[in-house]
């Protein structure tokens, strides 16, 4: 028999507290993010290159996606190059980064490996991530300097080991163009991104591995599983949610890559070979006073939004929890069966 | 007897010696990675103590003696004074970062808690909305955001840099995932039976239990905000040098081609980087340990 107190607890509805707890988030979200997002959509349908307020329909999108006259073609080409650069830079940093951090996370959490100073290594590998990206860009700009008479650290180092020629009479270096080349600056930026983010990813994955019930690993080691088997059969499947999180955040981060490509150049113009979509939007947005490219910036933003959306959905689909889905299906099936059975008995549940 | 010993003895020795070799190889690999991680920062510090012509002529791994001279250049040289003011940069960045980190962590934990603990009609929908929202890049909203802030006359203030931190979808997502795996609802019921009100349950039971997740997310939020260059440079359009954040000042070093003294440039970058490295050295234990599991196990 249920006591009076138990019955009372059941009858209290706590739903209103749920709303109270999530309210601040949604108020701020609507005010500072959703409205600006809608505003961006509105802006993307306006501005014809002369006046920001004119409604032009899909013309901005048409210009960016397909070009048209000479001016439109130039904008279209900039967009395509920026998209290509963004993809190149992201892929070139994510693959080494994930390989590095996943292997490190597994090695660091393996209990029977006796490696001294694990704590120190973890601390040092996370270090680059806390440094401001803007400072890092300026620092690498100094280190990768390509002046013939006063090159940066990298060219000096390469001449020491004999890769870069040094002419002693004219005191000039035959420098590698780490700033103004095509693939050299791309390589440098990929390196910087990997350098900065692998420690971060490693710690995220490690926290995931440590969240796995240790008795599973114990049982596996008692049963004589090799470390490869443990990785494939225990660590990897149970790590899927955290991996999904890492993949999605890295992808979104990659599309937003701004600070380093924006700052990694000498002089005033951004290097076209590393110009990402985010840089393009920023440039167009700031060019509004002279050329009124505000609408184009809005349209490019909206396109970026849809690209992100598609990528996010794909990665969620690929890394979804298959067991959970199977269970849900089963539950639905059982519920359906019960319904049918209850119908058989004339609508009364048994 | 001896045969049996060899049968049972060998595989074990083999196993441990294999482990030893693996450990050694990994140790060497870790040392190499460590060197790669530290080299750029080390060179930065070394070059900050060297003279412009020394840097131009040779590379060195030993500190020079021009630290004072470089400091002097930053403080007195007209070109540097126009674009770089480290002390005010620290102050401004710290104000923005500390307040936005607190807001992010507290309100994200609260939102995740609300969705995880309570049953209400819009529960699933609101969580789906948060997941969708997580994917919206800053760049997408920035054009609309800046023009909206300009309408409200909030550009060139810190409010648009601090207040939006309350809504951090990715942090909510992480906290919810964490709560799913290690925050049993029985605890909330136990607290209710003991007469604890809902908000107090959250503050004095859920938050301490979520400390590992909160620590990790606070660090990420702090880093993201401290390192943010995009939003401040869009919002703080025409403020005086005194009100700029540190990343904005450092980026100005790149934009100007009048700063020809490389020693001083290195020192200016070092001044922006070193304080946070020092803070990291003290906090790192907490940072790395923060990922361990807390609270009740099933």
Interface residues (C-beta under 8 A of the other chain):
Chain A: X9 X14 X15 X16 X17 X18 X19 X20 X21 X22 X24 X25 X26 X28 X29 X32 X33 X35 X36 X37 X38 X39 X40 X41 X42 X43 X100 X104 X107 X112 X113 X114 X115 X116 X117 X119 X120 X121 X122 X123 X124 X125 X126 X127 X128 X129 X130 X131 X132 X133 X134 X135 X137 X138 X139 X140 X141 X142 X143 X149 X150 X153 X156 X157 X160 X195 X199 X200 X203 X206 X207 X210 X211 X241 X242 X245 X248 X249 X252 X255 X256 X258 X259 X263 X265 X266 X267 X268 X277 X278 X281 X282 X285 X294 X297 X298 X301 X302 X304 X305 X308 X309 X312
Chain B: X19 X20 X22 X23 X26 X27 X30 X33 X34 X36 X37 X38 X40 X41 X43 X44 X47 X55 X56 X58 X59 X107 X108 X110 X111 X113 X114 X115 X117 X118 X119 X120 X121 X122 X123 X126 X130 X133 X134 X135 X136 X137 X138 X139 X140 X141 X142 X143 X144 X145 X146 X147 X148 X160 X163 X164 X166 X167 X169 X170 X172 X173 X174 X177 X181 X182 X192 X193 X198 X202 X212 X216 X220 X223 X226 X227 X229 X230 X234 X246 X247 X248 X250 X251 X253 X254 X255 X257 X262 X265 X266 X269 X272 X273 X276 X277 X280 X284 X285 X287 X288 X291 X292 X293
